[in-house]
Amino acid sequence: MAKSRYDKEAEAPQIKDPEVYVALREDGASKEKAARIANASARDGRSNVGERGGGSESYEEWTVDDLKRRAKELDLSSYSDLTKAELIELLREH
C-alpha cells in the first residue's frame, strides 16, 4: 500500500484502527471525526460502525454562515474572513 500523508497521525497511540483513520482522512474527514470512527470500528467492528452511519450533508453543501457557526461551536479562531473552501479546510483539519 502506498504511503499516505496521514500515516504519521495514524501512529498515535489513541488511534485504534489506523487503516480506517487514514482512509477517512484521505476522504476529507477531520482528525476528530476520523479518530472517533476509527476507534469505534476497533471497538465494535467495522461493519457495525458502518451500519450506524450519519446523515449529515458534506461541508460543500453547507452555506458559509453554517460553516462559520460550526467553526464557532468548535472554538476555532480566525475564520471570519475565510472563503467557503478555506472554511471547509479549517473544519476538516482541526
Secondary structure by P-SEA (a helix, b strand, c coil): cccccccccccccccccaaaaaaaaaacccaaaaaaaaaaaaaccaaaaaaacccccccccccaaaaaaaaaaacccccccccaaaaaaaaaac
